[in-house]
Amino acid sequence: MAANPPPPQEPSDDWQAPAEETQPGQWESAEIKPAAKQTQAASNWLQPVADALRGPFGALWEDPRSRPLILVSLLAVVGVCALSCFILSVVLLTNPPLPGPVNTSVVAQATQPLTVSLVVNVNNTPIPASVPVRLTIGNSPFNVTAAQVDAKGELPFDRNASKTAYWIAGTLVNYVVGLPDTQPNRATFNGLQPDDLLLLDTSNGTLRFRVSMTETVKPDEQAAFLAQTTPQLTLFLLGEGGDQRHLIIARYTDEGTPNSLTPIGSPINLGDVRVTALNSRVLPGTSVGLPADRSYFQVNIRVSSLVTRVLDASQFTSVLIDGDGNHYQLNNQGAFAAGGAGWTHGALEPGATLTATAGFEIPAGMPGPRVEWSFTTESDNPYVARVTIPYTAISVQPTLAPTVAPVAEVSLLNVNISPQGNELRIVGTARNLTDKFLPVSLRDVQLTSSGNLIALNSSLPAFPWNITPGDALAFQVTFARPPGGTPAIFTLFGQSFEISGL
């Protein structure tokens, strides 16, 4: 059996100097320590930390391989604490305490989100301060990217990115946006007209602006258009040459939005068109060839195209809904009655505006006190303009019957305001209850309001009247329109009628 080889000799960790080099005065002896001990000695500034960690971490600290992990973890904790202290210091510096006595009481209050604290109100309409993501001019959309003005007062941009709009970050009340000065963008910029709509899609929804004015400033006059005092959108061209910079100012508008009720007179944006219900009126049936229990309801509107393609106005549709939810469809005769403009038809050119009248046949006692008028560009379009319209029918109520025997029986068939709105027309009959001819003169007819006589403009037939015994005379008298707010009193042969709703 072969003998086992002798075990290898362990190399010595100590370096021995040559004998001739150990003489005094030539070399000084130096103590050589293991690498682990050298690291520990070089890190004496961490020794207090090591002593503190040795207790809680025990054997883990005794293992040199575990110490870097512990130290890195400790440094991370210290870094987090330092960052927290720095943030707290910034908050205290930017919000210094107000002078005065110190209030030692503490009241817990719920924190308010940043988006709530940055809300601007215009005409009681909240405007959330939010980051824009897309700008739409007519039918041209631009993706919005945030940019910072550099030290030279310039806004860096990519001239080749013609469909990108550059928003000056931080302008949240007056949104300042630049477009690269390319030929298409310049044509879009120069083509903007007053009242044109600009849509700015933001992280909190869509904001609407209407072009109101143009300005010209020098390139170094930044304060003129960076001011954050008025809710608006300021548009300019990036890279515009010359010593002037042209600006387009578009004011914020709180116009109505699709599918939400909007007061009459407010414009509503439906994407392709902008529609406004201007006014409304009721035409009693007897004045327009309808039975006494029927009437026409008219809504005068204005429609403006917001796109560059031609729209078919004959596809526009409208519905009237009364206070009980009953629906009334468009009526062509009602749209033209008493001078109405008729309903929309033909082609609506890009950027053009048309006016029209929506007419509806309704019962004379249509429920109120409000009705809803709706409009859409197509019958199956989900975007609908909804307008709420106050509605009060003109009511005629006779006063108490006279105490003496009447000479005539007076009935009022119809009372209405003229299409021009400046006259009150009264249609009725007067039956002679005597056995003699009954004469009627101008002094037998009068209209008063708040004790004041209202001027008579005309009558059919003309005065004087002479009514045959037992017969009835149909008449129409026209007065100047009495002031609104108080009822008027119509009197004929001593019989008085109160007319309200003027």
Sequence and secondary structure as in RCSB ss.txt:
>XXXX:A:sequence
MAANPPPPQEPSDDWQAPAEETQPGQWESAEIKPAAKQTQAASNWLQPVADALRGPFGALWEDPRSRPLILVSLL
AVVGVCALSCFILSVVLLTNPPLPGPVNTSVVAQATQPLTVSLVVNVNNTPIPASVPVRLTIGNSPFNVTAAQVD
AKGELPFDRNASKTAYWIAGTLVNYVVGLPDTQPNRATFNGLQPDDLLLLDTSNGTLRFRVSMTETVKPDEQAAF
LAQTTPQLTLFLLGEGGDQRHLIIARYTDEGTPNSLTPIGSPINLGDVRVTALNSRVLPGTSVGLPADRSYFQVN
IRVSSLVTRVLDASQFTSVLIDGDGNHYQLNNQGAFAAGGAGWTHGALEPGATLTATAGFEIPAGMPGPRVEWSF
TTESDNPYVARVTIPYTAISVQPTLAPTVAPVAEVSLLNVNISPQGNELRIVGTARNLTDKFLPVSLRDVQLTSS
GNLIALNSSLPAFPWNITPGDALAFQVTFARPPGGTPAIFTLFGQSFEISGL
>XXXX:A:secstr
            SS    GGG STTT        HHHHHHHHTGGGHHHHHHHHHHHTHHHHSTTTHHHHHHHHH
HHHHHHHHHHHHHHHHHHHS   SS             HHHHTEEEETTEEEE   EEEEEETTEEEEEEEE   
TTS     TT TTEEEEETT  SEEEEEEE  HHHHHHHHT  TT EEEEEETTEEEEEEEEEEEEE TT  HHH
H  SS EEEEEEET  SS EEEEEEEE   B TTSEEETT  EE SSEEEEEEEEEEEEGGGTTS TTEEEEEEE
EEEEE SSS EEGGG EEEEE TT  EEE  HHHHHGGG      SEE TT EEEEEEEEEEETT   SEEEEEE
ESSTT S  EEEEEE    EEEE    SS  SEEEEEEEEEE TTSSEEEEEEEEEE SSS EEE GGGEEEEET
TEE  EEEEES S EEE TT EEEEEEEEE   TTS EEEEETTEEEEEE  
